[in-house]
Each structure stands twice: as C-alpha cells, then as structure tokens.
Amino acid sequence: MRDRRALIGAQLGPPSPEVLDLVRSIDPATMGSLVGELSLRREDVEELRDHWDVIRGSTPWSSLLAAMVSRVERDRGDIDAPIAIWDDLDDHGTSGRLIGFYLVALQCEKMRADHRRRGVPDEVSDATLGALARHAQTHRLRHGTTGIDAAWWMQPILRGEILEVGSLKFHLVHLGVATLSPRPWLDEGEADVLGEGFRRGDLSLGVHIPARIDLSPAALDATFEKARDVLARVWPCTTRRLATCQSWMMDDRLATALGESSNVVGFQRRFTLIDPYVEDVEMVQHFVRGSDEGPLDPAALTRVQRVVFDVLSTGGRWRNRTGWLDFD
C-alpha cells in the first residue's frame, strides 16, 4: 500500500510550528471534550478520545493533522485559495479514518467565531457544522465504521465559505476561479453575451445537495427564501449574482424517467441547464451502490438509483451537468 500522507501533506504545505506544538500538547481528556461538542454518537466520541494519543504521538499523523489545521487557518476568508482534495484514508487504518474529526474539533470554534463576525445566524452555523454528522453517517452506512465520507469536504466549511440554509449548502465562489467553481462553464463569448454574473471572476453561489434531505417544492421555496435573506447580509453583493449547481442529479434524462412530479426533477427545473457537461461514472456509482460491501441488489434501489443503474449497466455514461438561476 502506498503511503498517501506525504502526497496530501505536499498539497497542504508545511504545518506552522505553533500548530504542530498545539496538536502534540493536547491531552486525551481535552480532545474528548472537543469532539464531544460535535453532535456525534457517544460511541464515536469515545473512540476518538481513546485514539487521540496515537495521533499526537505519531510524527507522520500529528504533522499531517497540523498541516490540515494550518492550511484551514491560513485560507479562512480567501475564497479563491485552492482546496486540497484527497481520497479518504481508510486504507491507512484507524488514524486515517479519524483524522478528519480531529481537524473539525480543533477548528470548529474558530469557524463559529468567523460566522459570528459575519452575522451568520446561530441556527445556520449549527446546520452548517451538522455536515460532519451527516458525512459520518454516510461513512457508517457505506463501511460500518467511524469515519467521514469525503473528509476533505470539511475544509471549505471550516474556512467559512459554505453555509447550510434549509435543505441546501451555498458556497461562495468566483466563477472560473475557485476549485469547486462549475467546470466546464460557458466559453468567454457566451458569457460576454449573457453579461454580468456569467463572466469569469464574477461572484456566485455554488449550490450543493446534502444527502438525505427534503427536496420537496415547499422545502425548496423556504430554503431559497431564507437563503436570499441570510446571504444578502452575510455575503452582500451589489451586482447580478447567480447560483449554480453542478451535479449528477442535474442530468436531464432523470426528467424523462421520473416525470414532472419528482422532487429531483422539480429541483432541476429551477435551473437553466448549460450545454457543456462532463461524463460521470465514479461519483454516480458511489450514490447507486450506497455501500462498498457485497453485491449490488437492483431490487433494493430507489427510483432515482434505478434510472442511473439502468444507464450504467448497459454501458452508458451519466452526465454531470450544470445549471444556473438568478439569486440576487
């Protein structure tokens, strides 16, 4: 097995000496208190507390955690700073499964302080941090162990550039600049024709769809109404601002298969799709399988999963498409 810690560390950059000293100085009782504030299962908190000495006593693991913390602290407030993306480290054992929790534990209060400074309502701050428990639940459903599915995703949350309002996450980005800005996007000529809001560097909001949430029309109406109120104050914008969504759930073939009464289709209809798209297999397979263990049972699939499964099982390719709507 290749040790990927050095590769991730190279993406993140070196830890600051102060952060490294902090990581190695925290005792298990203090770490237990910190992770106890993260709304996790009691069993998870106990495992994290009991394993902490292994992390802080290991030069490679403590250095990697300190690099993660240093990078988040350095980039907080800079929405154009690249986001390091890595495959989860479950194949590196317990420390690999748990390291993301320690990152959140060490940074969540600073994230909350940044939220308070910007005027983020407490309930929005709580919901945003709730992504950790949701990603942990997804990991447990897939693997049966404590961990974080797509642990790298905690970085932009802790940096303060993602807020969860209602059913959706909203990510403040500059089009064509940020790591998670939609790609491909309109070419320069098309963007110039459409004008303000569509050009590279224009401020926009990326919309992300959390797992296991309400996409009913009423829930989405309430979400966008509240988001427009909250984000106009937290992230004010004086020009036209788009909200964009790039997702496998935006493939327009879902509308044909599911019909107009589908909540997923109703979500799609709020956006204007653009023609450029990428073909997606890995992400959509992640959704269809649900768990990495055992053979796939087509009879147990939801309607949406079945549509995707039928396309992939016949050699087809799924489409990761992007749509936009006027937000401000």
VEXVEXKOL-535856 format. One record per residue (C-alpha): residue in one letter; chain; x negated, y, z. Coordinates in nm, 3 decimals, m for minus. Layout:
BEGIN
@resn:a, chain:A, px:X, py:Y, pz:Z
...
This chain:
BEGIN
@resn:m, chain:A, px:0.000, py:0.000, pz:0.000
@resn:r, chain:A, px:m0.133, py:0.342, pz:m0.093
@resn:d, chain:A, px:m0.156, py:0.588, pz:0.194
@resn:r, chain:A, px:0.050, py:0.883, pz:0.072
@resn:r, chain:A, px:m0.009, py:1.101, pz:0.375
@resn:a, chain:A, px:m0.313, py:1.264, pz:0.217
@resn:l, chain:A, px:m0.117, py:1.340, pz:m0.101
@resn:i, chain:A, px:0.161, py:1.505, pz:0.096
@resn:g, chain:A, px:m0.093, py:1.693, pz:0.303
@resn:a, chain:A, px:m0.252, py:1.824, pz:m0.016
@resn:q, chain:A, px:0.086, py:1.962, pz:m0.125
@resn:l, chain:A, px:0.144, py:2.126, pz:0.210
@resn:g, chain:A, px:m0.202, py:2.270, pz:0.270
@resn:p, chain:A, px:m0.403, py:2.252, pz:0.591
@resn:p, chain:A, px:m0.236, py:2.298, pz:0.929
@resn:s, chain:A, px:m0.317, py:2.601, pz:1.136
@resn:p, chain:A, px:m0.541, py:2.519, pz:1.434
@resn:e, chain:A, px:m0.281, py:2.670, pz:1.670
@resn:v, chain:A, px:m0.002, py:2.447, pz:1.540
@resn:l, chain:A, px:m0.224, py:2.140, pz:1.549
@resn:d, chain:A, px:m0.313, py:2.211, pz:1.913
@resn:l, chain:A, px:0.056, py:2.260, pz:1.992
@resn:v, chain:A, px:0.158, py:1.931, pz:1.833
@resn:r, chain:A, px:m0.104, py:1.738, pz:2.026
@resn:s, chain:A, px:m0.024, py:1.909, pz:2.357
@resn:i, chain:A, px:0.349, py:1.838, pz:2.377
@resn:d, chain:A, px:0.427, py:1.557, pz:2.621
@resn:p, chain:A, px:0.698, py:1.292, pz:2.561
@resn:a, chain:A, px:0.940, py:1.443, pz:2.812
@resn:t, chain:A, px:0.928, py:1.781, pz:2.638
@resn:m, chain:A, px:0.970, py:1.621, pz:2.296
@resn:g, chain:A, px:1.260, py:1.419, pz:2.434
@resn:s, chain:A, px:1.427, py:1.744, pz:2.539
@resn:l, chain:A, px:1.366, py:1.900, pz:2.198
@resn:v, chain:A, px:1.511, py:1.610, pz:1.998
@resn:g, chain:A, px:1.795, py:1.590, pz:2.248
@resn:e, chain:A, px:1.918, py:1.925, pz:2.112
@resn:l, chain:A, px:1.958, py:1.792, pz:1.756
@resn:s, chain:A, px:2.300, py:1.623, pz:1.790
@resn:l, chain:A, px:2.158, py:1.277, pz:1.722
@resn:r, chain:A, px:2.269, py:0.941, pz:1.857
@resn:r, chain:A, px:2.139, py:0.861, pz:2.205
@resn:e, chain:A, px:1.951, py:0.559, pz:2.066
@resn:d, chain:A, px:1.775, py:0.780, pz:1.812
@resn:v, chain:A, px:1.673, py:1.032, pz:2.076
@resn:e, chain:A, px:1.528, py:0.755, pz:2.291
@resn:e, chain:A, px:1.332, py:0.607, pz:2.000
@resn:l, chain:A, px:1.195, py:0.948, pz:1.909
@resn:r, chain:A, px:1.093, py:1.024, pz:2.266
@resn:d, chain:A, px:0.930, py:0.684, pz:2.314
@resn:h, chain:A, px:0.736, py:0.702, pz:1.986
@resn:w, chain:A, px:0.604, py:1.055, pz:2.030
@resn:d, chain:A, px:0.277, py:0.955, pz:2.195
@resn:v, chain:A, px:0.191, py:0.751, pz:1.883
@resn:i, chain:A, px:0.234, py:1.056, pz:1.660
@resn:r, chain:A, px:0.048, py:1.307, pz:1.872
@resn:g, chain:A, px:m0.230, py:1.059, pz:1.947
@resn:s, chain:A, px:m0.292, py:0.979, pz:1.580
@resn:t, chain:A, px:m0.518, py:1.215, pz:1.388
@resn:p, chain:A, px:m0.354, py:1.146, pz:1.047
@resn:w, chain:A, px:0.005, py:1.171, pz:1.175
@resn:s, chain:A, px:m0.045, py:1.470, pz:1.405
@resn:s, chain:A, px:m0.231, py:1.651, pz:1.126
@resn:l, chain:A, px:0.045, py:1.580, pz:0.876
@resn:l, chain:A, px:0.317, py:1.697, pz:1.115
@resn:a, chain:A, px:0.119, py:2.011, pz:1.195
@resn:a, chain:A, px:0.080, py:2.075, pz:0.821
@resn:m, chain:A, px:0.458, py:2.045, pz:0.776
@resn:v, chain:A, px:0.524, py:2.288, pz:1.060
@resn:s, chain:A, px:0.258, py:2.532, pz:0.939
@resn:r, chain:A, px:0.399, py:2.530, pz:0.587
@resn:v, chain:A, px:0.755, py:2.598, pz:0.705
@resn:e, chain:A, px:0.639, py:2.883, pz:0.928
@resn:r, chain:A, px:0.426, py:3.033, pz:0.652
@resn:d, chain:A, px:0.702, py:3.021, pz:0.390
@resn:r, chain:A, px:1.001, py:3.125, pz:0.600
@resn:g, chain:A, px:1.162, py:3.423, pz:0.430
@resn:d, chain:A, px:0.988, py:3.367, pz:0.096
@resn:i, chain:A, px:1.250, py:3.205, pz:m0.128
@resn:d, chain:A, px:1.002, py:3.180, pz:m0.416
@resn:a, chain:A, px:0.749, py:2.973, pz:m0.220
@resn:p, chain:A, px:0.723, py:2.623, pz:m0.372
@resn:i, chain:A, px:0.895, py:2.342, pz:m0.181
@resn:a, chain:A, px:0.685, py:2.030, pz:m0.131
@resn:i, chain:A, px:0.883, py:1.723, pz:m0.238
@resn:w, chain:A, px:0.779, py:1.371, pz:m0.144
@resn:d, chain:A, px:0.921, py:1.021, pz:m0.130
@resn:d, chain:A, px:1.026, py:0.914, pz:0.217
@resn:l, chain:A, px:0.751, py:0.749, pz:0.420
@resn:d, chain:A, px:0.946, py:0.448, pz:0.548
@resn:d, chain:A, px:0.687, py:0.215, pz:0.397
@resn:h, chain:A, px:0.433, py:0.368, pz:0.636
@resn:g, chain:A, px:0.611, py:0.228, pz:0.942
@resn:t, chain:A, px:0.790, py:0.386, pz:1.235
@resn:s, chain:A, px:0.586, py:0.707, pz:1.228
@resn:g, chain:A, px:0.676, py:0.756, pz:0.862
@resn:r, chain:A, px:1.046, py:0.710, pz:0.937
@resn:l, chain:A, px:1.047, py:0.952, pz:1.228
@resn:i, chain:A, px:0.810, py:1.233, pz:1.137
@resn:g, chain:A, px:1.081, py:1.449, pz:0.981
@resn:f, chain:A, px:1.277, py:1.457, pz:1.307
@resn:y, chain:A, px:0.976, py:1.598, pz:1.489
@resn:l, chain:A, px:0.943, py:1.870, pz:1.225
@resn:v, chain:A, px:1.303, py:1.976, pz:1.285
@resn:a, chain:A, px:1.264, py:1.956, pz:1.663
@resn:l, chain:A, px:0.963, py:2.189, pz:1.650
@resn:q, chain:A, px:1.124, py:2.439, pz:1.411
@resn:c, chain:A, px:1.499, py:2.443, pz:1.475
@resn:e, chain:A, px:1.487, py:2.720, pz:1.739
@resn:k, chain:A, px:1.280, py:2.940, pz:1.509
@resn:m, chain:A, px:1.532, py:2.873, pz:1.233
@resn:r, chain:A, px:1.814, py:2.975, pz:1.466
@resn:a, chain:A, px:1.626, py:3.291, pz:1.566
@resn:d, chain:A, px:1.589, py:3.379, pz:1.198
@resn:h, chain:A, px:1.962, py:3.314, pz:1.149
@resn:r, chain:A, px:2.050, py:3.544, pz:1.440
@resn:r, chain:A, px:1.826, py:3.816, pz:1.299
@resn:r, chain:A, px:2.007, py:3.794, pz:0.966
@resn:g, chain:A, px:2.353, py:3.787, pz:1.123
@resn:v, chain:A, px:2.439, py:3.425, pz:1.043
@resn:p, chain:A, px:2.745, py:3.321, pz:1.247
@resn:d, chain:A, px:2.675, py:3.057, pz:1.509
@resn:e, chain:A, px:2.916, py:2.807, pz:1.353
@resn:v, chain:A, px:2.736, py:2.838, pz:1.018
@resn:s, chain:A, px:2.399, py:2.792, pz:1.188
@resn:d, chain:A, px:2.531, py:2.483, pz:1.368
@resn:a, chain:A, px:2.675, py:2.338, pz:1.048
@resn:t, chain:A, px:2.350, py:2.401, pz:0.862
@resn:l, chain:A, px:2.144, py:2.218, pz:1.123
@resn:g, chain:A, px:2.406, py:1.941, pz:1.109
@resn:a, chain:A, px:2.246, py:1.835, pz:0.782
@resn:l, chain:A, px:1.990, py:1.645, pz:0.989
@resn:a, chain:A, px:2.251, py:1.417, pz:1.144
@resn:r, chain:A, px:2.413, py:1.365, pz:0.803
@resn:h, chain:A, px:2.084, py:1.269, pz:0.638
@resn:a, chain:A, px:2.009, py:1.041, pz:0.934
@resn:q, chain:A, px:2.348, py:0.873, pz:0.891
@resn:t, chain:A, px:2.278, py:0.820, pz:0.521
@resn:h, chain:A, px:1.942, py:0.664, pz:0.606
@resn:r, chain:A, px:2.103, py:0.429, pz:0.856
@resn:l, chain:A, px:2.370, py:0.326, pz:0.606
@resn:r, chain:A, px:2.102, py:0.251, pz:0.347
@resn:h, chain:A, px:1.834, py:0.093, pz:0.564
@resn:g, chain:A, px:1.982, py:0.012, pz:0.904
@resn:t, chain:A, px:1.710, py:0.208, pz:1.087
@resn:t, chain:A, px:1.649, py:0.553, pz:1.232
@resn:g, chain:A, px:1.516, py:0.791, pz:0.969
@resn:i, chain:A, px:1.602, py:1.082, pz:0.743
@resn:d, chain:A, px:1.714, py:1.027, pz:0.386
@resn:a, chain:A, px:1.517, py:1.274, pz:0.168
@resn:a, chain:A, px:1.334, py:1.418, pz:0.469
@resn:w, chain:A, px:1.166, py:1.685, pz:0.253
@resn:w, chain:A, px:1.509, py:1.849, pz:0.228
@resn:m, chain:A, px:1.470, py:1.978, pz:0.584
@resn:q, chain:A, px:1.206, py:2.229, pz:0.467
@resn:p, chain:A, px:1.429, py:2.482, pz:0.285
@resn:i, chain:A, px:1.686, py:2.450, pz:0.564
@resn:l, chain:A, px:1.426, py:2.532, pz:0.829
@resn:r, chain:A, px:1.285, py:2.811, pz:0.612
@resn:g, chain:A, px:1.628, py:2.976, pz:0.632
@resn:e, chain:A, px:1.717, py:2.978, pz:0.263
@resn:i, chain:A, px:2.001, py:2.723, pz:0.281
@resn:l, chain:A, px:2.324, py:2.777, pz:0.472
@resn:e, chain:A, px:2.615, py:2.536, pz:0.500
@resn:v, chain:A, px:2.951, py:2.707, pz:0.482
@resn:g, chain:A, px:3.265, py:2.496, pz:0.482
@resn:s, chain:A, px:3.219, py:2.195, pz:0.255
@resn:l, chain:A, px:2.910, py:2.313, pz:0.067
@resn:k, chain:A, px:2.549, py:2.421, pz:0.106
@resn:f, chain:A, px:2.440, py:2.750, pz:m0.052
@resn:h, chain:A, px:2.074, py:2.801, pz:m0.143
@resn:l, chain:A, px:1.937, py:3.149, pz:m0.210
@resn:v, chain:A, px:1.708, py:3.134, pz:m0.515
@resn:h, chain:A, px:1.574, py:3.341, pz:m0.802
@resn:l, chain:A, px:1.681, py:3.178, pz:m1.129
@resn:g, chain:A, px:1.397, py:3.003, pz:m1.305
@resn:v, chain:A, px:1.152, py:3.072, pz:m1.021
@resn:a, chain:A, px:1.244, py:2.863, pz:m0.717
@resn:t, chain:A, px:1.158, py:2.493, pz:m0.700
@resn:l, chain:A, px:1.527, py:2.399, pz:m0.682
@resn:s, chain:A, px:1.650, py:2.651, pz:m0.938
@resn:p, chain:A, px:1.855, py:2.467, pz:m1.204
@resn:r, chain:A, px:1.645, py:2.320, pz:m1.484
@resn:p, chain:A, px:1.695, py:2.320, pz:m1.774
@resn:w, chain:A, px:1.865, py:2.659, pz:m1.784
@resn:l, chain:A, px:1.975, py:2.880, pz:m2.072
@resn:d, chain:A, px:1.698, py:2.992, pz:m2.304
@resn:e, chain:A, px:1.588, py:3.353, pz:m2.291
@resn:g, chain:A, px:1.801, py:3.460, pz:m2.585
@resn:e, chain:A, px:2.120, py:3.305, pz:m2.446
@resn:a, chain:A, px:2.054, py:3.454, pz:m2.104
@resn:d, chain:A, px:1.998, py:3.800, pz:m2.253
@resn:v, chain:A, px:2.330, py:3.781, pz:m2.438
@resn:l, chain:A, px:2.515, py:3.692, pz:m2.119
@resn:g, chain:A, px:2.326, py:3.964, pz:m1.933
@resn:e, chain:A, px:2.293, py:4.041, pz:m1.565
@resn:g, chain:A, px:2.294, py:3.739, pz:m1.338
@resn:f, chain:A, px:2.175, py:3.494, pz:m1.604
@resn:r, chain:A, px:1.816, py:3.607, pz:m1.656
@resn:r, chain:A, px:1.501, py:3.460, pz:m1.509
@resn:g, chain:A, px:1.436, py:3.616, pz:m1.170
@resn:d, chain:A, px:1.799, py:3.714, pz:m1.105
@resn:l, chain:A, px:1.918, py:3.641, pz:m0.754
@resn:s, chain:A, px:2.158, py:3.346, pz:m0.743
@resn:l, chain:A, px:2.302, py:3.080, pz:m0.515
@resn:g, chain:A, px:2.245, py:2.713, pz:m0.574
@resn:v, chain:A, px:2.542, py:2.504, pz:m0.461
@resn:h, chain:A, px:2.463, py:2.163, pz:m0.311
@resn:i, chain:A, px:2.723, py:1.897, pz:m0.231
@resn:p, chain:A, px:2.663, py:1.719, pz:0.102
@resn:a, chain:A, px:2.755, py:1.354, pz:0.143
@resn:r, chain:A, px:3.094, py:1.256, pz:0.283
@resn:i, chain:A, px:3.259, py:1.598, pz:0.277
@resn:d, chain:A, px:3.600, py:1.733, pz:0.176
@resn:l, chain:A, px:3.622, py:1.843, pz:m0.188
@resn:s, chain:A, px:3.998, py:1.897, pz:m0.188
@resn:p, chain:A, px:4.121, py:2.216, pz:m0.357
@resn:a, chain:A, px:4.227, py:2.367, pz:m0.024
@resn:a, chain:A, px:3.889, py:2.292, pz:0.136
@resn:l, chain:A, px:3.700, py:2.439, pz:m0.159
@resn:d, chain:A, px:3.919, py:2.751, pz:m0.169
@resn:a, chain:A, px:3.848, py:2.806, pz:0.201
@resn:t, chain:A, px:3.477, py:2.733, pz:0.150
@resn:f, chain:A, px:3.424, py:2.986, pz:m0.126
@resn:e, chain:A, px:3.635, py:3.250, pz:0.051
@resn:k, chain:A, px:3.432, py:3.214, pz:0.370
@resn:a, chain:A, px:3.101, py:3.188, pz:0.184
@resn:r, chain:A, px:3.166, py:3.511, pz:m0.004
@resn:d, chain:A, px:3.239, py:3.687, pz:0.323
@resn:v, chain:A, px:2.942, py:3.544, pz:0.515
@resn:l, chain:A, px:2.678, py:3.556, pz:0.244
@resn:a, chain:A, px:2.765, py:3.908, pz:0.134
@resn:r, chain:A, px:2.649, py:4.013, pz:0.481
@resn:v, chain:A, px:2.361, py:3.769, pz:0.533
@resn:w, chain:A, px:2.218, py:3.782, pz:0.180
@resn:p, chain:A, px:2.361, py:4.104, pz:0.028
@resn:c, chain:A, px:2.336, py:4.155, pz:m0.347
@resn:t, chain:A, px:2.428, py:4.472, pz:m0.536
@resn:t, chain:A, px:2.430, py:4.314, pz:m0.884
@resn:r, chain:A, px:2.619, py:4.032, pz:m1.050
@resn:r, chain:A, px:2.525, py:3.708, pz:m0.876
@resn:l, chain:A, px:2.603, py:3.358, pz:m0.998
@resn:a, chain:A, px:2.649, py:3.039, pz:m0.804
@resn:t, chain:A, px:2.513, py:2.740, pz:m0.992
@resn:c, chain:A, px:2.542, py:2.368, pz:m0.935
@resn:q, chain:A, px:2.318, py:2.107, pz:m1.094
@resn:s, chain:A, px:2.426, py:1.754, pz:m1.010
@resn:w, chain:A, px:2.507, py:1.413, pz:m1.148
@resn:m, chain:A, px:2.859, py:1.492, pz:m1.022
@resn:m, chain:A, px:2.885, py:1.757, pz:m1.295
@resn:d, chain:A, px:2.879, py:1.502, pz:m1.580
@resn:d, chain:A, px:3.194, py:1.588, pz:m1.775
@resn:r, chain:A, px:3.263, py:1.221, pz:m1.850
@resn:l, chain:A, px:3.400, py:1.195, pz:m1.498
@resn:a, chain:A, px:3.697, py:1.410, pz:m1.606
@resn:t, chain:A, px:3.792, py:1.163, pz:m1.879
@resn:a, chain:A, px:3.764, py:0.866, pz:m1.647
@resn:l, chain:A, px:3.918, py:1.010, pz:m1.330
@resn:g, chain:A, px:4.177, py:1.255, pz:m1.460
@resn:e, chain:A, px:4.263, py:1.608, pz:m1.356
@resn:s, chain:A, px:4.397, py:1.503, pz:m1.015
@resn:s, chain:A, px:4.049, py:1.400, pz:m0.899
@resn:n, chain:A, px:3.884, py:1.624, pz:m0.640
@resn:v, chain:A, px:3.549, py:1.577, pz:m0.811
@resn:v, chain:A, px:3.697, py:1.694, pz:m1.140
@resn:g, chain:A, px:3.863, py:1.985, pz:m0.964
@resn:f, chain:A, px:3.523, py:2.086, pz:m0.830
@resn:q, chain:A, px:3.373, py:2.067, pz:m1.180
@resn:r, chain:A, px:3.649, py:2.285, pz:m1.323
@resn:r, chain:A, px:3.544, py:2.576, pz:m1.104
@resn:f, chain:A, px:3.220, py:2.600, pz:m1.304
@resn:t, chain:A, px:3.135, py:2.673, pz:m1.666
@resn:l, chain:A, px:2.901, py:2.399, pz:m1.788
@resn:i, chain:A, px:2.595, py:2.487, pz:m1.993
@resn:d, chain:A, px:2.471, py:2.268, pz:m2.276
@resn:p, chain:A, px:2.117, py:2.184, pz:m2.162
@resn:y, chain:A, px:2.108, py:1.885, pz:m1.926
@resn:v, chain:A, px:1.876, py:1.611, pz:m1.813
@resn:e, chain:A, px:1.944, py:1.239, pz:m1.813
@resn:d, chain:A, px:1.951, py:1.098, pz:m1.463
@resn:v, chain:A, px:1.918, py:0.737, pz:m1.351
@resn:e, chain:A, px:1.732, py:0.734, pz:m1.019
@resn:m, chain:A, px:1.949, py:0.981, pz:m0.827
@resn:v, chain:A, px:2.277, py:0.841, pz:m0.951
@resn:q, chain:A, px:2.167, py:0.483, pz:m0.878
@resn:h, chain:A, px:2.087, py:0.599, pz:m0.527
@resn:f, chain:A, px:2.451, py:0.704, pz:m0.497
@resn:v, chain:A, px:2.602, py:0.396, pz:m0.659
@resn:r, chain:A, px:2.406, py:0.142, pz:m0.457
@resn:g, chain:A, px:2.454, py:0.308, pz:m0.119
@resn:s, chain:A, px:2.221, py:0.051, pz:0.038
@resn:d, chain:A, px:1.892, py:m0.091, pz:m0.079
@resn:e, chain:A, px:1.973, py:m0.426, pz:0.077
@resn:g, chain:A, px:2.142, py:m0.715, pz:m0.102
@resn:p, chain:A, px:2.309, py:m0.742, pz:m0.441
@resn:l, chain:A, px:2.548, py:m0.477, pz:m0.564
@resn:d, chain:A, px:2.916, py:m0.572, pz:m0.535
@resn:p, chain:A, px:3.108, py:m0.391, pz:m0.812
@resn:a, chain:A, px:3.439, py:m0.473, pz:m0.643
@resn:a, chain:A, px:3.338, py:m0.262, pz:m0.341
@resn:l, chain:A, px:3.266, py:0.054, pz:m0.542
@resn:t, chain:A, px:3.475, py:0.370, pz:m0.521
@resn:r, chain:A, px:3.637, py:0.504, pz:m0.839
@resn:v, chain:A, px:3.355, py:0.752, pz:m0.894
@resn:q, chain:A, px:3.088, py:0.489, pz:m0.831
@resn:r, chain:A, px:3.264, py:0.252, pz:m1.070
@resn:v, chain:A, px:3.257, py:0.506, pz:m1.353
@resn:v, chain:A, px:2.884, py:0.557, pz:m1.309
@resn:f, chain:A, px:2.819, py:0.184, pz:m1.272
@resn:d, chain:A, px:3.007, py:0.107, pz:m1.596
@resn:v, chain:A, px:2.793, py:0.359, pz:m1.789
@resn:l, chain:A, px:2.462, py:0.239, pz:m1.646
@resn:s, chain:A, px:2.542, py:m0.132, pz:m1.670
@resn:t, chain:A, px:2.597, py:m0.101, pz:m2.046
@resn:g, chain:A, px:2.262, py:0.071, pz:m2.097
@resn:g, chain:A, px:2.400, py:0.425, pz:m2.094
@resn:r, chain:A, px:2.239, py:0.726, pz:m1.931
@resn:w, chain:A, px:2.402, py:0.956, pz:m1.681
@resn:r, chain:A, px:2.391, py:1.334, pz:m1.725
@resn:n, chain:A, px:2.266, py:1.568, pz:m1.458
@resn:r, chain:A, px:2.447, py:1.882, pz:m1.570
@resn:t, chain:A, px:2.456, py:2.243, pz:m1.456
@resn:g, chain:A, px:2.748, py:2.479, pz:m1.425
@resn:w, chain:A, px:2.786, py:2.839, pz:m1.313
@resn:l, chain:A, px:3.053, py:3.062, pz:m1.165
@resn:d, chain:A, px:3.066, py:3.427, pz:m1.062
@resn:f, chain:A, px:3.003, py:3.453, pz:m0.690
@resn:d, chain:A, px:2.965, py:3.831, pz:m0.637
